[in-house]
Amino acid sequence: MKKQSNLSRLMGYAGGHRILTYLSWVLSVMSALLSLVPFWYIWRIIHDILEVSPDFSKAGDVISCGWSAVLFAVISVVVYIAALMCSHMSAFRVAANIRKELMRHITALPLGVTEKYGSGKLRRIVNSSSAATETYLAHRLPDKAGAIATPIGLLFLLLAFDWRLGLLSLVPVVLGFLIMMKMTGKDMEKRMEQYQNALADMSNEAVEYVRGVPVVKTFGQTIFSFKRFKDAIDNYETWVIAYTKGLRLPMMFYTTAINGVFAFLIAGGILFTRGGVSNELLLNLIFYIVITPVIGTTLTKIMFMSEDSMIVGDAIGRIDEVLNEKPLSESKVNNIPEDNGITLEHVSYAYDRESRAILQEQVPEKNALNDVSLRVKPGQTIALVGASGGGKTTLANIITRFFDPGEGRILIGNIDIRDIPKETLMNKVSFVFQNSRLIKASILENVRMAKPDAAREEITRALEAAQCQDIIEKLPNGIDTVVGGGGVYLSGGEQQRVAIARAILKNAPILILDEATAFADPDNEVRVQQALSALSKGESEDSPGKTVIMIAHRLSSITDADCIYVLQDGEIVESGTHSELIERNGIFTRMWKNYSKAAEWKILNESKGLEVKA
């Protein structure tokens, strides 16, 4: 199958506006040709002056030719403005449609894919890559049409009056064009890709650095604490300096060539006037000196258009990279699970090579999960514990189908989650992450996200159940207070309670808690635990309650779990109740002893008046 050109791809997004793109080219060609007409009038003015010299009063056509030159220059500008208006209308539509398609596709992608790219890189692709196509269509393509037409018109003018001087004027053009081709060849395409990669990496790492600024300030560290961010900046600096030095000599020769046309004309004038100076030769020489700067301007335009063509090609490649990511398969049958039980059968999952390259040490090189099987009965509460990188969060993400396992299957109510429609699955599952975030909106709207048609009374009850009364009371406008704007911000523990209120309002039968108390202080932790207790209860005494999966480092919060699974290197190495695992004297027992020692150390230091958090 023949690969579509970049222009064909972009026109596919233009719809009915593509005719405006083509019209802009026609108008730009007309503008370019009209802009050359004033030079003919200039030639007539010079001709008339030389003819009547030294009695310049006899040059009667000078004024009329001057005004005619101004008129055609103005018409050329007006036509060019019309061309840009047409191209911009089409370019804006293309950029908007690209962004819409990207956002629609991104929202359909599994969470694992979006984590692989990172928010900074995705935002750059959506914004900067689409903006690159906008600049290309709105400015570069009309200019390219005009730049092609200009040399044709110039060639006619250069050869029409004195072909010898015309050919001399073309010598530096040919030299400049050859140097330009050397600078904008295949090697330039590779360099442009490297440049965009360096920018994307720096943008991505900048986002992560900004998010970590509170930690940097807390521990008095500098930017060098974020090695990956510093390395991204250093790599960009190294690349830019090397690239600039590499183009230094070619650019110097190019500038010399296109501006050296006067040297060729003067040499030709000396050569052609050895037998005496005629008015005609002097007229043509002056005219060529006036018109030849247009050649340099046109060549420079072509050079920048070649660069922009590479930029838009790279942008389309990055857009396609995201669009080629496969969304999760969707079930066409509305399979509804018969209960809230969860079964994992021989589940394995490995992050791909690109994910490991982007996330580096955060993702293990081998399987993140390896042949995991477990059964959670309806209404049971289980806990996942283990060292960081053991696979706890990956396991929770797979259950919520943020991505699919490489091997094995997950069943909810004896139905494979791949056979459950996404909307049905999301209504079945609620989750509270360790770093729950609120959008810039009121508390009311933040909670209502879980149930868009919820009444105000329902949201109020959910906030009360989540122990948010003290938060609401201190806010200036209660639940209508906008979070993140006007100086109103919530602590990590307070944000967690609002997120729990959102999950309470959703009232899904399956609840996944990923370190829900991780950022809570002691007072907030008690309130969060009370909120989680309210969240995990059933709707009535006869109801079995919610099926709860907890990921916890604070082992004291999971002592009452029906079953605790200890994960190590992506495998379940121990399972049982708290008392059973303690009696077994294995990995969990060591974890419990270490946790207890840390808690004792905390209490001991606090008794001495030190503010220490374990």
N, C-alpha and C positions, 0 to 999 in steps of 0.2 A: 504494500500500500504506500503510495507516494505521500511523503510528509508535507503537511500544509506549511506554507510560508508564514512568517510572523504577521504580515499584513492580512492574510486570509483569516488567521486565527482572530485577530482583533476585529475584523469586519463582521465576524460571526457574532460578536457582542453588540454590534452597532444597530442591528435591526433596520428599521426604515430610515435611520439617520445616516446610513452609509452613503446615500446620494449626496449628502452635504460634504462628506470627505472628498468625493470625486470632484464636486463643484469647486471646492477650495483649491484643488490643484489647477483647474482651468483658470480660475481667477488669478492665482499666483503667477502662472505663465504669462497671462495678459499684463499683469503689473510689471513683471520683469522686462518684457519687451517694451512696454510704454516708458519705463525708466531710462531706456537707451535713446529714445527720441530726442530728449533735450541735448544730448551730445551732438546730434546732427545740427541742431540750431546753433550750438556753440561753434561748430565748424563753419557755419555760414557767417556768424558774427566775426570770427577771425578772418575769414576770406574777404568780407567787405572792408574791414579795417585795413588789411594789407593792400587791397586794391586801390583805395583812395589815399593811402599814406603819402605825404604828411598832412593832406587837407581832410581831416577826419569829419568835417562838417558835411561832406558829401555822402557819408555812410548813412543813408536814410532807413535801411532795413534793420539796423541794430536794435532799436527799441522794440519793434514788432517781433523780431526773432527772440529777444530776451523774454518778453511776456509769453510768447508761445512755449518757450522752454519751461518757464514757471508753471504754465497751465498743465502741460503734460506731466510734470513732476508731481503736481497736486493730484491729478487724475490717477497717476500710478499709486500714490499713497492711499487714496480712497478705495481703489480696487483691492489693494493689499489688505486694508482693514476689513473689507467685505469677505475676503478669503479667510482671514483669521476668525471672523465671526462664525462662518460656516464650519471651519475645522474645530473650533472650540465646542460648539454645540454637539458635534458628533463625538469628540474626545471625552467630554463630560459624561455622555450617555454610556460610552464604552467602559470608562473607569468605574462608573456606578454599577453597571451590570457585572463587571468582574468582581467587585467587592461583595455584591449580593450573592453571587454564585459561590465565592469563597466562604462566606459566612454560613450560608446554607449547608455547604459541604462539611465545614469544620464542626458545626453542631451535630452532624450525623456521624462524625468519627468517634471511635472509642477513646476514652480518656488516655489510654496508653499512648496513642499516637500524638495527641496534643502535648503530653508530657515529654515525648521524645524530642519535639521541636523546641519546646520552651515558649513561654508567652512573648518574650522579646522578639524572637525570630518570627513567630507567627504574625505578630503585630506589624513587623517590618514588611513581611510579604504582602499582607493585606493592604497596608497604607502606601509604603514606598514603591513596591513593584507596580501596583495599579497607577500610582502617580507618574511612574516612568512611562507607562503606555500613554498617559494623558499628554505629557510633554511631547512625546514622539508624534502623536496624531495632530495635536493642536498647533505645533510650531515646526517640527523638523520635516514632516512630509510636505506641507505647502512650500517651505523654504527649499526643499530638495527639487520640487517641480520648477520653482523659479531659478534655482541654481543650474539646472540642466538647460533651461531656455536661454539664460544669460550668455553662456559661452557661444551658443549658436548665433545669437544676435551680434555678439562681440566679434566673432569670426568674420561675419559679413562686413562689419564696420572696419575692422583692421585691414581686410584685404581689398576693400572697395576703393580706398583713396590712394594708397601706395603699398603694393604687395610686398616690396622689399622691407619697408619698416614694419609691416604687419608680421612678416615671418620672424624678424628679429624680436618682436614683442612676444612671440610664442615660444622662443627658446627658454627663457626663465620659467615659463608656464610648464613646459614639459619637464624641466629639472625639478621644479617644486612638486609636480604631480608624482613623479617617481619617488621622491623622498617621502611624500605623504603616504603612498601605497606601502612603503617599507614600514612606516610607523603604525599604520592601521591594518596590518595583515592578520594572519592567523595567530601570530604570537600575541598581538594586541587583544584578541578575543580571550585567550587564556589568562592574560593579565587582568582583563576586566572582570572575569569570573573570580579570580583570586581577590580582587579588590572588593567585590560584593560579598564574598565569603568573610573577609576580614571585618567588614562593616557589620554583617549579621552577627558574627561571633561577639563583637564588642557590644552591640546592642543587647544581645541576650544576657551577657555577663553583667552589663550595667544594671539591668532590671533586678537580677539576683543580688547584686551588691547593694542597691538601694533598699531592697527588702531586709537586708541584714544590717543596715546602719544602726538600729538600736543595740544589736549585740556588739558591734564595733565600739560604740560609745560606752556601753556598760563596762567593757573590759579594757578600755583605753587603748585599743589597737588602731593601727593606721590602715590605709588602703592596701598596704602590702600583706595584711592578713588575708586578703582575698586574692590568692595566688592566680586563680584562673582569670579574674578580671584584669589583673596587672599584666598577665601573659598576653591576653587579648589585645590590650593597648600597645604593649611592646611589639607584638607581631604586626599590628597595623602600622606602627611607626617605622619598623624595619622595612616593610613592604613599600610604603609610600616614598621613603628616602631612596631606596634602590630603584624604584620605578622612575622617579624624577631624574636621578642621575643617568639612568639608561637612555632617557629621551633628550638629554641635554644637548648632545652633539647633533642628532638629527633635526631637532627643532631649530638649532642655530643655523644649520645649512638651509633648512626650509625657509626661514625668515629672510636669510640673505638672498636666496634665489628669487622669491616673489617680489622682494623690494629692489632687486638689482636690475629690473627692466630698464631703468633710466640709464644705467651704464651701457647697456646694449644699444639703446636708442642714440645716445650721445656718440658712441663709437661709430654707429652707422651713419649718423649725420656728418661726422668728420670725413668718413670714407666717401659718402655720396656728394660732398660739396667741394671736392678737390678741384673740380673744373669751374667753380663759382657757385654762388648761392642764388637760387631762383625763389621767387615768391611762393610758387607751388610747393617746393620742397620744405621751405620754412613753415608754410601753413600746415602741411601734413605733420611735420616734426612736432610743432606746438600742440596740434590736436592729439597726437599719440601720447605725448607727455601728460596731457590732461586726462585721457581716457584709461590709460593703463592701470592706475590704482584700483579700478573696478576688478581687474583680473585677480589681484591679491585678495581682495575682499571675497570674491566668489570662491576661490580655492580654499580659503579659511573656513567658509561656510560648509563646503563639501567635507572638509576634514572633521569638523565638529558633528556633522550629520552622520559620518561613518562611526564615530564614537558613540553617538546616541543610538544608532542602529544596533550596536553591540550591547549597549545597556538594556535596550528593550528586549533583545533576544534573551539576555540573561534573566530579565524580569519574567518573561513568559515561561522560561524554563523553571523558575522557582514557583510560579503559580501552578504550572502543570505538576510539579513535584507534590504539591499539596492535594491537587484535584485527583491525582492518580492513587492517593491513599484510599484503600478500600474501607468503606463503612461496614459495620457489622451486618450480617444477613438479617433480614426481617421476615418474621413468620406471617404468612397471609391468612392463617387460620387463627381465630381468637381463642387460643387454648387458655383455659383458666385453671390454675392449680387447685387441687381438691383440698389441700391443707397447707400449713406453713412449715412443714418439715423440709429440711435441706439435706441433700445427699451429694457427696463428692465421690466419684468413682475413678480412681487411678489418674488423678489430675496432675499434669506436668506443664510447666510454662518456662520459657527462656526468652529473655529480652534479646532482640536482634542486635546485630553488630553495630548498626547506626545508633541505636539507643544507648548502647554501652559507650560508644565514642562520644556522644553528647553528654551523657550523665556521668561518665567516667567512674569514679570509685563508688558512686551511689548504687550501682547495679552490678551484681555478681556476674562473672564471666560464664559460669556454668548455669544449670537450671535454677531459676529462682524458686520453683516448686518442682518436686521430684516424686511422682507416684504417690500423691496424697489421697487418702480415702478416709472419710469420716461421715457420721450420720448425726444430724441434730433433729431431735423429735420436736413436734409442734409444742410451743410453749416453754421449751427448754432454754436455759441460759448457759452458754459455753464461753470460755475464755481462751484466747490465743496469747501465749507468752513465749519469750525467748530473746536472745540477743538481737541487736540491730542487724538488719540484713538477713535475718533468718527466714523471711518469707511471709510474715504475718499480714502486712498491708497488701502485698500482692495477692494473698489468698482472699482477703476481704474484697479487693477490687474485682477479682474474677467472679465472686459470688454475685456482686451487683452488676456484672457484665460490663465493666468498664473496658475490658478486652476479653477475648475468648482464649481458653487454654490451648496449648499446642497438642496435647493428648488428653484423653479422658473426657468426662462430661460432668456437668453440675445439674442436679434436678431439684426443683422446688415443687412440692406436692406431686412427686413422681412424674413430672414433665420436664424434659430437657429445657433449660432456659433459652436455648437457641430457637425453640419452638414456641416461645411465649412472646407475643407482641411487645415492643419496647414500652409502650404506654402502660400496658397491663403490668409488666414487670416493675416499672418505676412506681406504680401505685401500690405494689406489693411490698416494696422495700423502702425504708428510711435509713439515712446514715448521718452521723455526726462526726466530722473529722476533728483531728487535734488542733487544727488551725482554721476553724470555721471563719469565713469572712462575710461581712455584711456589705450590701451595695449602698451607694449614696442615695438613700431614700429614708422615709420615716420608719420608725419601729413597726408601725402598723403594716406598711407595704413590705418590709423585709420578712415579716412573719407570714403575710398573706401569699407570698410566693409559693408556699406549699399547697395552698388551696385557693385559687383565684376568686372563687365565688363565695368565700367565707364571709359571714356577717361580722360586724365589729364586736358583738358580744362573744362570738366563738373565739376570736383572736384574744380578747381580754381574758377569757377563761384559760386559754393555752398559756398566756404569759403568767398568770397566777400559778398554774400547775408547774411551770418551769422556775418558780421562785424569783420572778422578775419584778416583784412589787417595789422593792427598794430602788431598782433602776428607774422605773417609771416615775416614782415620786420625786426624784431629784432632777428630772429633766424638765426644762422650761415649758414645753408643750405636751408633756405626757407621751402617750404612744404616737402622737403626731409629730414628735420632734424628729428632724432629719439628722441622721447619723452621718458623720464625716463632713458635714458642712456647718458653717456658722460657729465653729469652735467646739462642737459637741462630739466627743469621742468616747468610746467605751474601752474598758480594759479587756485583756484576753479572756478572763473568766466571765465577765459580763457578756461579751460577744458569744461565748459558748452557751450561756443560759438562753439568750435570744434564739440561737440556732436550735437549741433543744425545744423551745416553744414552737418553732417552725415544724419540727418533727412531731411534736404532740398534736399540732393542728392537722397534720397530714394523717396521723393515726394509722400508719401502715402496719400490717401484722408482723413484719420482719424488721428488726432493728439492728443496725451495725454501728458500733461505737469504736472509733479508732482514736485511742488516747484522748478521750473527751475531757479529761481533767488535767491534761498535760500542762496548760498554762494558767491554771487557777491557783491563787494564793489560798492559805488554809481556810479563811472564811468563805471564799468563793467555792472552794472544793466541797465543803459541807453542803452548800446550797445546790451545787451542780449534782452531787450525789443524790440529794433529795429529789431534784428535778428528773434525774435519770430513773429513779425508783418509780416516780409517777408515770414516766414515759413507758416503762416496760410492763406496767400492769395491764390486765385485760379490761375490757369495757364493763364487765360485770363479774360477779362472784363465780358464775357458771362458766365464764370464758376461760380458756386455758392460758390467757395472757399472750404476750408477744414472744416470738422466737428471737432471742438476743444473742448476738455474737460480739464479744468485747475483746479489744486489743488493749493490753495494759502493761505498763512498766511498774506501776504502783500496785504491788501484789496484794496489799491489804484490801483493795477494792474488789477482788475476785474470789475471796475465800468462800463465798456462798454459791459460787457457780456450780451448776449441775455436773459439768465436766470441764477440766482444764487440759488443753493440748499444748505441749511444749514443742516448739519448732526449732530446728537447728539445721542450717544449710539446706533449707527448703524441704525438709522431711519432718514428719511427726516422730519424735523419739520417745515421748512419754505421754500418757493420758490417764485421767482419773480425777476423782474429787480431790480437794485440798488435802484432806486427812490421808487419803490413799497415797498420794504422791509423797507426802512427808514421811510416811512409813516406809516407802520404797527406798528412801535415802539415795536418790539419784541426782540428776541435773536440777530438777525443780527444788529439791531440798537445799542444794548449794545456793541457788538463786534466793531462796527464802531467808537463809542465814545471812547472806550478804545484804539483803534488803533490811532485815531486822537490825543488823549492826549499823547500817547507815541511819536508820530511824533513831536508834539510841544515841548516835553521835550528834544528830540534830538536836535532840532533847537536851543532851548534856551541854551543848554550846549555847542553846537558848537560855538555859538556867543560869549561865554566866553573863547573860545580858548581851550576847552576840546575836545579830540578825543573820541566821544561817538557814538556807533552805537545802534540804537533801534532794 
